[in-house]
Amino acid sequence: MKQQFIHPLSDVRSISIGEGSRVWQYVVVLSGAQIGRDCNICSHCLIESDVVIGDRVTVKSGVQLWNGLRLGDDVFVGPNVSFTNDRFPRSKQTPEKFLVTTIHDGASIGAGAVILPGISIGSKAMVAAGAVVTRSVPPNAVVVGNPAKIVGYAGAERSDLFDTTVPEAGMSESVTRVAGVKLYRMHRVADIRGSLTVGEFDRSIPFSAKRYFMVFDVPSRETRGEHAHHECHQFLVCVRGSCAVVADDGANRQEFILDRPDIGIHVPPMVWGIQYKYSADAVLLVFASHYYDSADYIRDYSEFRKLVGASA
């Protein structure tokens, strides 16, 4: 059994500290706080009573963990990160219940970031140093700035599977690293009267469409999608402007740029899909194999990973 290490210059009132955890000098831990196994709480930190910390968490120096904070396993909190738990604080006025802020497993928060109360930061998300997080962050998202905006997804390599600078009239497709996802270069015809691109369902597009929808007038900071389907196939074409599509099968994650009307991507069932980085003029056209059914959607990323049997 690993022994705890509690520095003699710390003030630790809690008895719920896991095996192998280390609490360094000038740390104050109030009674009721829960700290998991193999954690490292660096010097000059404060942990209030209604705080729950998972296993293998690192909290660097100068961090105050206020009531209502929940840290999952393998979370990293950089130096001088500022958590909050009251949207409208007043001196000597305490709310009946503090807002709960949840930092999910594997997330990392860079030095000096500010986290507003009542939000969640998704699993394996990354918050850049100095970011001010005002809204919940999706799993795997990388956010920067004030207010924090999504600029990427951890582990999603940018994939340029076609050389779009070379004109091509014929139809072609490219297999990706994400299970079942293919990128298509559609048949394109150009002459002096203008250009035309075409796809045929159950031929060049690998399913029959039951519906379509278009996404437009999206502020560039917004992220859409963030779900998978049990049965529905989707085929996405950015007919104007550009946007990025992230596809994730639970084991592999890739990012694709749709910036031409003759480039499309097929996202089959049981693949997590995200669309973001919309240009101001972007129009995204999506064909779907099924009529709308809310029960076909998987909107929780942790549930999706369980369904596809993803390893940690």
N, C-alpha and C positions, 0 to 999 in steps of 0.2 A: 504494500500500500504506500502510495506517495504521501509524504508529509506536506502539510501546508507550511508556507513561510509567511509569517506576519511580522513585519519590522517593528522593533520595540518603540520606535518613534511615531508609529501610527496609532490611531484611536479607533479600534474596531469593536463595535457593540453587537454585531450580528454573529449568530452561531451557525448560520447556513452558508458555509464556505466549503467548496468541494475539494477533493484530494488534489494535491499538486499545484494548487493555486498560490500565487505570490502577491502579497500586498506590501507595497514599499512605503518608505518614510513619508510622514506628513499626510497620509491618507486618512480620511474620516469616513467610516462606514457605520450608518445608524442601524439600530435594531430593526429586524424585519426584512432587511435587504437580503436577497438571495444571489449568491455567486456560485457558478458551476465549477466544473473540474478544469484544471490546467489553465486557469486564467492568469493574466498578468496585469495587475492594476498598478500603474506607475505612480511616482511621487506626486504630491499636491493635487490629489483628486478628492471629490466629495461624492458619496453615494447615499441617497436618502432611503427611507424605510420601504417605500412602495416601488422598489426597482428590482427587476428580475434579469439576471445575466446568465446566458447559457454557458456551454463548455467551450474552452479554447479561445476565449475572447481576449483581445488585447485592448486596453484603454491606456493611451499615452498620457503624459503629464498635463496638468492644468485643465482637466475636464470635470464638470459637475453633472452628475446624473440625478435628475430631479424625479420626484414622485410621478408615477405613471409611465416610466420608460421601460420598455421591454427589448432586450438585446438577444437575438438568437445565437445559435452556435457559430463559431468561427468568424465572428464579427471583428473588424478592426476599426477603432476610433482613434483618429490622429490627435496630436497635441492641440490643446486649446479649442477643440470643437465646442460649440455652444448649443446645448439642447434647451428647449423651452417647454412649459406645460400649461400656460395660461395665456389666452389670446388677448385679454384685456386686464393686465395686472394693475392692482392698486395697492398702495402701502397699507399693511395691516388689514387687508380684505382678502380672505382666503375662499376660493370657490368650494362648494359642497363636494365636488369631485373633480380631480384633475384630469385633463385630457390624456388619453393613452397614445403614446408614440411607439411604433413598432419598427425595429430594425431587424429584418429577416436574415436567415442563415447566410453566411458567407459575404454579406455586404461590407463595403469599405467606405469610410468617411475620411476625407483628407483634412489636413491641418487647417484650423481656423474656420471651418464651415459652420453655418448657422442652420439649425433644423427647427422649423416652426412646429407648434404642438398639434397633436391629433392626426398626423399623417403617418404613412408607412413607407419604408424604403425596401424595395423588393429584394429577393434573394440574389446574391452575387452582383447587385448593382454597385456602381462606383460613383461617389460624390467627390468632385474635384476640390482641391484646397481653396478655401475662401468662398465657395459657393453658398448661396442663400436659398435653401430649399423651402418653397412655399406651398408645394403640392406634392402628393404622393408620387413616388418614383417606381416605375414598373420593374419587374425582375430583369436583371442583366443590363439595364440601361446605364449609360455613362452621362452624367449631367455636369454642367459647368455654368458659372456666371451668376448674376444677380438681376432678376430671379433666375434660378437654375433652369437650364433648358437641356433637352436631350440632344447630344451630338453624336452618339454612336451606341453600339451594343457590345458588351464584353464578349470576346470570342467569335464575333461575326466578321470574318474577313471579307473585304470588298472583292467582288468577283466580276471581272470583265471577260466574259466568255466569247464575245464576238468583237471583232474589229469593226466598229460602226463607222469608221472613217472610209471604209471601202464599200462602194455601192454594190449591191447584189440584188438581182431580181428573183432568184429562186428561194424556195422554202428550206430552212435548215433548223436543226434543234441541237441542244447541247445538254448533256446530263450534268447535274451538279453533285456536290457532296451530300446534299440533304435528300433523304430517302424519298423517291417519287417525284421530286421537284425537277422540272425541265424548263430551260429558257429557250424561247422560240424566236427565230427571225422569220417574219411573215413575208409572203410573196409581195413584191413591190414593183409597181410599174410607174415610170416617170416619163413624161414627154412635155412638149411645149405648152400643152393645155393644163398641166398640173400633174400631181402624183396621186396614185391610188395604191392602197394596201388591202389585202383580202385574206380572210381565213374561213375555212369550211368546217362546221361542226361534225364531229365523228370522223373527220379526215385529218386536216391539219391541226384542228383543236380537238383534243382527245376525249370529248364527251358532248352530249346534247345539252343545250342550254334551256332552262325553264324560266329564267329571269335574268335581268341585268340591273345594275345600279351604277350611278356615277357619283364621284366625290369631287367637289370643287369648292372654291372660295375658302380653302382651309388656311388658317394662319400658319406660317412656316414652323412655329414652335410646337404645333399640335402633333400628337401621335395618334394614329387610328389603327384599327385592327385589334391587335392584342388578344387574339383568340384562335382556337382551332375548331374544326368541325368533325363530328362523328362520321358523316356520310357525304357531305356536300363537297364537290370539286369547285374550284374557282380558277378563272383565267383572267389575268390582269394586264391591261394595256394603258399606258399613260398617253392619251391621244393629244395632249397639249402640255407643254412645260415638262417638268420632271418631278420624280419622287423616288425615294428609296424603299425597297421591300426587303425585309428580313424574314428568312424562312428557317425554322428550327424543328428538327425531328426528335429532340430530346438528347441526341448525342452529337449532332453536327449543326452548326449555325453559320449561315452565309448571308451577306448583304448584296443586293443587286440594284443597280441604277436603271430605272426605266426613264429614258429621255428621248425616245423616238416612237412614232406611232406604228412602226413596223417591228417593234420588239415587245414580246409578251412573255409572261411567266405562268406556268401551270402549277397551282398549289393544290395537291390532293388532300383527301381527308387525313386527319391525325397528324397534321403539320401545323405548328404554331406560326401564325403570320402577323407581321407588323408592317405598317406603312408610315413613313415619316419623311422629313426633309422635303416637304412639298415646296415647290417654287410658287411664287405668288399667282402665276397664271395656270397652275397645274389643273388638269382634268383627268381623273383616273376612271377608266371604264372597266367594270368587273362583270364578267359573265359567270353565272352560277348554275350548277347542274340540278339544283333542287329549289322548290318554292321555299319561301321563308318559313322557318320553324325554330322558335326560340330554344326548343329542347335539343336541337342539333348542335348548339354552340357549347364549347368548353371555354369558359372565360377565366378560370383560375389556373395559373401556370403550374402550381404545385400539383393540382389534380391532373393536369395534362401529363406531367412527367410520370405520375403513378400509372396512368392508363397506358402509356407507351413503354412502361417498364424501364425507364431511364435510370441509370446508375447515378450515384451522387457525384 
